[in-house]
Amino acid sequence: MAAQTRMVVEGEATVALTRNKLVLEQAKAAGLLGAAKNTRLSGRVPSELIEAAKKRAHVTSDTELLELALSRLALEDDFGARLVGRKGSVPADIDLGV
């Protein structure tokens, strides 16, 4: 049982690290991340929130966490809004073959 749990945790870490790498690559390709770190960001948030986010993202530093979180936010698409906006656009009597 412990071996299975360890494999699940390792699998989650691998997925998270791969997802993080892809997000940061997309942010670099979009010109959002580069060599220059020229802005300082400061704020007060609960330490529990920071630790939980780091654990979930599998990162260790505050800078890694901020870059990843801001990149995800900046690259976020509007799929949900577009999907909801399509409500009612498909005729109710269409044959979907289901």
C-alpha positions in Angstrom: 0.0 0.0 0.0 2.8 2.4 0.8 4.5 1.7 -2.5 1.3 2.5 -4.4 0.8 5.7 -2.5 4.4 6.7 -3.2 3.9 6.0 -6.9 0.8 8.2 -7.0 2.6 11.0 -5.2 5.5 10.7 -7.6 3.1 10.7 -10.6 1.4 13.8 -9.3 4.7 15.5 -8.9 5.8 14.5 -12.5 2.5 15.9 -13.9 2.8 19.1 -11.9 6.4 19.7 -13.0 5.6 19.0 -16.6 2.6 21.4 -16.5 4.8 24.1 -14.8 7.4 23.7 -17.5 4.9 24.0 -20.3 3.3 27.1 -18.7 6.6 28.9 -18.3 7.6 28.0 -21.8 4.4 29.5 -23.1 4.9 32.6 -21.1 8.5 32.9 -22.5 7.2 32.4 -26.0 4.6 35.1 -25.4 7.3 37.5 -24.2 6.0 37.6 -20.7 9.2 36.0 -19.1 12.7 37.0 -20.0 16.1 37.5 -18.7 15.4 40.7 -16.9 13.6 40.6 -13.5 12.9 44.3 -13.2 9.8 44.5 -10.9 9.4 43.7 -7.3 6.0 42.5 -6.0 5.1 42.6 -2.4 2.1 41.8 -0.4 0.7 40.1 2.7 -1.0 36.7 2.4 -1.5 33.9 4.9 1.6 31.6 5.1 -0.8 28.6 4.9 -1.9 29.7 1.4 1.7 30.1 0.2 2.7 26.7 1.6 -0.3 25.0 0.2 0.2 26.6 -3.3 3.9 25.6 -3.2 3.1 22.0 -2.3 0.4 21.8 -5.0 2.7 23.3 -7.7 5.7 21.4 -6.5 7.9 24.5 -6.2 10.1 25.6 -3.4 10.6 29.4 -3.7 8.3 32.3 -3.5 9.7 33.6 -6.8 9.0 30.3 -8.6 5.5 30.4 -7.2 4.8 33.9 -8.3 6.2 33.4 -11.8 4.1 30.3 -12.3 0.9 31.8 -10.8 1.1 35.0 -12.8 2.0 33.1 -16.0 -1.0 30.9 -15.6 -3.3 33.9 -15.0 -1.8 35.9 -17.9 -2.2 32.9 -20.3 -5.6 31.8 -19.1 -8.0 31.4 -21.9 -11.7 32.5 -22.0 -13.1 29.0 -22.7 -15.6 29.1 -19.9 -17.0 32.5 -20.9 -17.2 31.5 -24.6 -18.9 28.2 -23.7 -21.5 29.9 -21.6 -22.0 32.5 -24.3 -22.9 29.8 -26.8 -25.9 28.7 -24.6 -29.0 28.4 -26.8 -27.1 28.6 -30.1 -27.6 25.0 -31.0 -31.2 24.2 -32.1 -33.0 22.0 -29.6 -34.4 19.7 -32.4 -31.0 18.9 -33.9 -30.2 15.2 -34.2 -26.9 14.6 -32.5 -27.0 10.8 -33.2 -26.6 9.9 -29.6 
